[in-house]
């Protein structure tokens, strides 16, 4: 059985589609740095240098979702669902000018998911 680490709500998926239409190829990146902490950011593909410390968790609406390896150590036992909410975050993410920001909802992986994803 195939398990996924990341999912997206319909509302957030619509915003991703809008951003792709305007900006082209995108990536999600979740780091543990400044600004909005561990909030997911959407940026144009190529605007951020990815290296071996960035882990591909999955794809949402055709957009790769990466997380920094250090963050992944904290989050590897969770399933993440990307959602959207009103409000301006303090990041460089492309949805910010729309008066929106991506957020995550998390839950612990069940035993079967954890075994399938972390073994």
N, C-alpha and C positions, 0 to 999 in steps of 0.2 A: 504494500500500500504506500502511496506517495503522500507525504505530508508537506505542508507549506508553513513557512515562518511568518510571512506577511500577507495581508489582505487589505482591501480598500472598500470603503463604503461607496454606495452609488453616488451620493452627493459629492464626495471628494473626487471620484472618478470623472465626473462631469467637469470639474475644475481642471483636472489634469488634461482632459481632451481640449479644453479651451486654451490652456497654456501651450500645448503641443502645436495647435493650429497657429498660434501667434509666434512662437519662438523656435519651432522645429524640434529636433531631438533633445531630450532631457534626461537627467538622472535625479534620483532621490539620494540624498546622503544624510546620514544621522551620525553625528559625532558627539563628543562630550565636552565640546569647547565652550567658548563664550556665547554671547547673544542669548538665544533661547535654550541654552543647555543641550539637552538631547532631543529637541524637536526635529522632526524630519524637514529638510530643506529641499526644494526643487530648484535646480539650476540647469542652464544650458549645457549639454554634453560638450566637453572640451574646456569648459570654464574652470574646472577644478582638476588638479593633478591627482589621479588615483595611483596608488602603488600597492605593493604586496600586503600592506597593513589594512587595506580596505577589503572587506568581505562582501561578496554578492549574496544577499539573502533571498532574492527572488525578483520577480518582475510584476509591476502593477500598470495595467493599461499600456503595455509595451515599453514601460520605463523601468530600467534597472534600479534596484533599491540596494544601496551599499551602506555598510556600517563599519566604522573604524574598529579594528581588532580589539583595542582596549575596551571600548564600549561593549563589543560583542561578549566579552567575558562576563559582563554584568547581565546581559539580556539573553544569553543563549538558551535559557530554559523558559523563554516566554514566546507567545504568539503575539504579533503586533498587528493591529488594524489601524490603518491611516484613515483619519476623518478630517473634516474641515469645520472651522468655527469662525464666527465673526470676530474681528479685532485685529489690531496690528501687532504682530510680533516684532521682535527686535533683531531680525535676521536679514539676510540678503536673498531670501527665497522669493521666487517669482510671483507668488500669489499675494504678497504683502501689499502691492499697490492696489489690489482689488478690495482692500479692507478685510481680507480673510487671512487665516493662517492654518497650516496643516498641524494636526495634533495626532498623538497616538493613544490608542486604548490597548492595554496589554492584559494578558491572562497567562497564568502558568500553563506550560504544556502538560497534557496528561501523560501517563506512563508510556503509553504506546507511541505517542508523538515524540516524546523525549528520547525513547530508545531508537526510533527511526531517524531522528535528526541529529542526535549527538553521539552516536556510536561510530 
